[in-house]
Amino acid sequence: MKLFQKEFRLPAYSRGFHLITSDVLSKLPEIADVDTGFLQVFIKHTSASLTINENADPTVREDFESHINIMVPENAPYYKHDYEGSDDMPAHIKASLMGASVQVPVTNGRLNMGIWQGIYLCEHRNYASGRNIVLTLWGN
């Protein structure tokens, strides 16, 4: 079995949902050496998250941002954790709802996702810096 692990930093993205599939693949050329396996993508932050969804129509990512902001609004009167601004606690809740990692099958040296699927960085902060990502690839 082959095992690879790499960490890299994404540049700062604006608040919203951003496709990062190509960023992930560019950091992991070793994927070509895996016939059958898995890739785990993990984000080392508590105010951003990862998910897999539509990779073609950018309005899907806009709708995600609009909807999650309705689900988890800023300035709720019951929030106590607001040390870094009104987006602070909502960003933590959104990150927990979306999740800190995604796992994708690898088949014949490629991610085995649907034709319309891509990996999203879900940036929940108004003024975030870059985000640290850990890639773990294993398989035969």
Buried (B, 14 or more C-beta within 10 A) or exposed (E): EEEBEEEBEBEEBEBBBBBBBEBBBEBBEBBEBBEEBBBBBBBEBEBBBBBBBBBEEEEBBEEBBEEBBEEBEBEEEEBEEBEEEBBBBBBBBBBEBBEBBBEBEBBEBEBBBEEEBBBBBBBBBBEBEEBBBBBBBBBE
